[in-house]
Amino acid sequence: MDSLLIAQAAREASKSLNLMRTSQKNRALLAIAKFIKKSEAEILKANKLDVVATEKAGLGPMVDRVKLTPERINAICGEIKNVISLDDPVGRILDERVRPNGLKIQQVSCPLGVILMIYESRPNVTVDASVLAIKSGNAVILKGGKEAINSNRAFVKVIKMALKSVGMLTGAVQFIDSVEKNSVADFLEMKGLIDVVIPRGGKGLINFVVENSRIPVIETGASVVHTYVDKKFDLKMAVRVIVNSKTRRVSICNALDVLLVHKDAAKKLLPALALQLARRDIEIRADEKAYRILRGIYPQSKLRRAGPIDFDTEFLDYILAVKIVNSLDEALDHIEKHSLRHSEAIITSDKKAAERFLNEVDAACVYVNAATQFTDGAQFGLGAEIGISTQKLHCRGPFALEGLTTYKWKVYGTGQTRPL
């Protein structure tokens, strides 16, 4: 693998993409959807190799992240068509003004250029990242996790075939075909050829990229997600929202990790919640107060006392940490100390408490009376997101097309000069 040639090919393709009309980009995306559907059997066959390897490795819930099905292939193709339907984010006039000296100045959106996308496990990211990059006029270099290496190879092969079929440079989508973590090291040094790095995965991956990259980084993914149940709440809604936040998909970044419960709500909530969580085979790691309430009503094999690390862990598994707090203030303090600024929620019927939570919690996505599962999976109407940014620059929360653009200033003059 010649990393320099890969980066140079992506840079060359980005120049071409920058000049493409919306219709040309949409035609390429439609071809990708058609080729994926046409190659479904080949993709699923490759994916089966990854699923079997993940199962043999005993990685548990990781299997769900890796696994593709005909339904998931259909959903991937559906998301491509959603992206086609979205407005082109390139070439929009964001601001326009005429100065007293006659200079006409426009702020115009434009692509970032070349994106290095480093991600783990989920092979659908290969398609999402490629499609969003093309629509926003960017070339992308993909480095997926070893868990989905065969699936990613199959997807990239099909995507390149689709691009070639419509006359687009296949260098627009590049693939680092390696399972070695250090295979990205050379790319992280390529300031000037690569414009931005987006790591999408666990805290270890993100920290590795941030610490080793000479290229600007948009951090995404890692999280310790909290839901706080206030003293005034609707029991049925709380149980429904918490169960969905934890169990709909346990292996995604916005799945619930830590449940905080007001002391006045605990004896009402926890027994009702325990019944539903036990049915779903959730292991509860409870602080001492919660443990005393749950002991005897929750399966002993699935109940244990929480250790300090449990309130700083992104489980990505059928595990939930539970802590009883004395007040909203204590809940806010706990979240401030332990949050990774991803997705946080409150369940309450007190409007003042809800507003305090919304205003005081520093996270990309803050919810009132809703499951945190909505952060991920194109639920904000932005199209398939390339990631969930947990930082404040250059974008935050779910980001897709707009987050993959920057802007330039276009200045039109008629010979204006500044005084010497």
N, C-alpha and C positions, 0 to 999 in steps of 0.2 A: 504493500500500500504506500503510494507516494502522496503524503499529506499536502505537500506544496502544490502538486498538480490538481488535487481535488479542490483546494481553495482557489487556485487561479481559474479553474473552469467555472466555479460558482461566481466569482467576480465578473468574469466575462458574460455569463448568462444574466447577471443582475443588470448590466448595462442595457441589454436587449429588453428585459422585462420592464424596466423603467419607462420605456417608450411605447409599450403596448397599449392598444385601445382596450376598453372594458370588454368589448365583444370578443376580442381575441383571447383574453384571459378566461372569460366564461366558457368559451368553446373548449379550451384545454381542460377546464374543470369538469365539464360534461363528459369529455372523453375519458377522464380518470374514473368517473362513476360507472360508465359503461364497461370499461375494461375490468374494473374490480368485480362487477357483477358477472361478467363473462368468465372471469378466472376464479370464481368462487371455490370450485372444487380443489383447484391447485393451492389456493390460499389456506383453506381449511385443512388440507393434507399437511402442509408445512406447520400450521398451528398445532396440529395433533402432536408433532414431535416435541414442541415446546411444553405443551400441557403434560405429557408423559414425563418429561425430564423434571418439571416442577413438582409433580406428584412424588416422583422417586426421591427428590431432594427433601421431601417432608416440609415443604414451605406453606402448607395449609391454605389460608385465605388468599395467598398469592396466586393460586390456581385461577381464581375468579378474575383477577386482573389480567391474566395472560390469555384466558380462553376466548376464542371466537366461536360464534354459532351463525347459522344462516340468518337468524333474526338480527344479530349484531352487525353482520355484513350489510343487511338491508338498512339498518339504522345509520351506519357509516355513509352509505350512498345517499341516504336521505339528508344527512347533514351537509354533504357536498352540494346538493341542490338548494339547500337553505342558504349557503354561502353565495351561490350563484345569484340568488334573488336579492342579496344585499347590495346597497349602493357601493360603488367603487370609492374607496377612501383616498385615492390618489388624485391630485389635481384640484382639490377643493380649495376655494378661496376662503380662508379663515378670517382674514381681516383685509381691509382695503381703505386707503386714505390718500388724500392729495395734500402735500405740504404747501405752505405759503410761497415757496420758491418754485412751485409747479411740478415738483417730483411726485410721480404717482407710485405708491408703494403697496405691494400686495404680499400678504403672508399666505403661502400656498403649501398644502400638504404634499409630501413626497415619500418614497420608500426609505427604509433604513439602509438597505443595500444587501448585505450578506449576513444571514443569521446562522449561528451555530446552535443547534438544538440538542441538548443532552438530556435523556429521559430514561425512566426505568419501567419495565414490566409491560405496560399497556400498549399493545401493537396498534391500536386505533390512533394513537398519537402520531404515528408515522404518516398517516393519511391526513389527519387534522392539520399538522404542521405544514405539510406540503401544500395543501389546498389554500390555507390562509396566507402562506408566504406568496404563492403565485397571484392570488387575488389582490394582495397589497403591493405587488410589484417587486417582491424580494426573492432572491435565491436562498436556498436553505441547505445546510449541511447537517445530516441527521446522525446521531449516535444513540442508538437504543440500548436497553439493558440486555444482558446475556440470557435472561429468562425468555425473551421473545425473539431471539436472533433469527430463527428460521422464518417466523411470521413476517418480520421486518424485511428480510431479504425478498420474500415473495411479493410484498406490497411495493417495495421500491422497483422491482423488476417490472411489475404491471404499470406503475406510474410512469416510468421512463418510456415504456411502449406507447402509452397514451399520449405523452408529450410529443414523441416522434411522429405519431400519426397525424398531428395537427401542425407539424412544422415548427414546434417550439424547441429551443435548445435543451437537450436532456440534462445539461449541466445545471439547470435550475434546481434540480433536486439531486443532492449528492448523499452518499451513504458511507459511513465509516464502518466497514465490514470487519468488526473485531469484537471479541468479548472481553478484551483486556481494558481495565480502568485507565491505564496510562496511555492508551491509544489516542486520547484526546490531548495529551500534554503539548504536542507540537502545535496543534490548532489554537490552544489558549495563548500562544505566543504571537499569533499572526495579526497583530495590530496593523491596520492598513489594508489587509485583504478581507478580514472579517470585521463587521461593524458592531455586533452585539452577540452575547452568549446568553442563552436561556436554559438554565438547569431546572428540570422538572422531576422531582422525586423526593427522597428522604433527606433528612438534615445532613447526613454524612456526605451525600453527593453534592448538595448545595455548598456546604462548607469547603469541600475540595475545590470546586470551581472558583468560588470567591477568593480563596487563598492563593490560587495558582494562575489566575487569568490576568493578562495585561490588557484585556479587552473589556469594555463596560458590560456589566452583568445585570440582568433582570431576574431577581430571585423569585422562585415560585415553589409552591407545593407543601413544604414541611409545616406541620401544625400540631397544636394540642388544643382541641376544640372543646369549649365549655358550653353547657346549658345551665342556667340558674333558674330555679323555681322559687318565686317570691312567696310571701306569706298569704297573699290574696291571689287565688288562681282557680281555674276550672279544671277539676280532676280528670274528667274524660279526655279533654283536649290535651292536658299535660301528658297523660300516659301515651296517647296516640302520637304526639309529636316526638316525645323522647324515644319511643320504640322505633319510630321511623328514622330518626336521626342516627340511632346506633346500628340498626339491623338491616335497613334496606340494602346497603352495600357497605360492609365493614372495612373494605380494603381501599377506600378512597380518602383523599386528604381532608375532606370536610365531614367525615363520619365522627360522631360524638365520642370523645375520650373521657371527659370528666363531667359528672353531674354534681352540681352544687344545689343544696336544698336548704331553705330557710327552716330554722328550728321549729317554727310554728306550723310548718307544712309537712314535716317529715313523717309523723305518725299517720297522717292521712294519705300521703302520696306513696311512700315506700312499699307498704303491703300490696296496694293495687298494682303498682309497677312491677313488683317482684313476680306476680303471677304471670305477666306477659313476658318478662325477660327470661324466666325459667323455661317457658315453652320454647324459647328460641336459643336455649343452651348458652346463655351469656354468663361468663364468669364475672362476679362482682368483687371488686377490691375496695372494701369499705373502711372509712375511718372508725374510731372506737364508738362514737355515738350512733352512726348508721349501722354498724355491726350488731350492736345490742338490739336494735329494732328488727333487723333482718334475721337474726339467729332464731332458728326454730320455724321460720316460715319460708326460708329459701334453702334449696338443696345444699347440704353441708359441703358436698364435693365441689360446689361451684361458688362457695363463699369463703373469702379469706380477708384477713386484716390488711389494709393498705400500708405499704411502706412509702417513704418519702419520694422515691423515684417514680411511683405510680402516678403522681400528680404532675410529672414532667415528661410523660411518655405518650408518643403518638402510637397507639396500639396497632392499628390496621388489622384488628383481630376481634374475636368475639369476647372482648374484655372491656369492662366499664369501671372506672374509679368513681367512688361516691363519697362526698364529704358534706356534713351538715355545718351550716354557718349561722351565726347569730343575727345577721342583718344584711341588708343590701350593701352597706358600706364594706362589710367583711368580704362579701362576694366580689365586689369591685376590686378590692385590694388583692384578693387571691388571683383573679384574672390578670391584673396588672403584673403580678409577679411571675406567673406561669405561662401566660399566653405567648404564642409566636405570631400574633397579629393576623390570623387568617380569618376564621369565622367564629363568632360568639353569639349566644342567644339568651334571651330572658323569656320566661313564661309567667305572665302576670295579668291580673285584671285591674291593676292600679296604673292609670295613665301617667301619673307623675313618676312612678318607679320606672315605667317603660321609657319615658323621655330622658330620665337620668342615665339609664343604661345606654341608650342610643348616643347620648352626647358625651359620656365619660369613658366609654370603652374604646380603646385605640386599636381597631382592627380593620381589615379591608372590608369585611362584610359583617354587619351587626343586625341581628334579627329580633323581632318581637313576635312571640306566639306562632312560630313557624320552624320547620325542620331545617337544620343546617345543610341537609343534603342538596339544597337548591344551588349552592355556590358552584358546584361542578356539574358539567353535563349540558351546557348550552341552554340553561334555564333563564338567563337574563335577557334573552332576545338579541344577543350579540353575534349569533352564529356559533359554530364550534370554536371554543376558546383554545388558545395555544397554551394557556396556563392561568394560574391564579397567583397574581403578584402579591407578595406580602410586604413589599417595600413601598415607599412613597414617591419615588422617582424611578422611571419616567411614567409609569402607570401603576394602578392599584386595583386589586380584586380581579374578577374574571376579565381577561382582555383578549381581544381578537384582532380584527382588521385595523381599527383605529390605533391600537397599541403597537402595531407593527409599522407605523408611519411616524415621521418627524415632519419638519417643515423647513422651507427656505423662504427668504425674502427676495421678491422680484421688484426691482427698482427701475422705473421707466423715466428717462430724462430727455431733455431737448438741448443739452449742452451746459447744464448747470455746473458751477464750480463753487468752491468755498473760498472766501477771501484769504489771500496770502498773509 
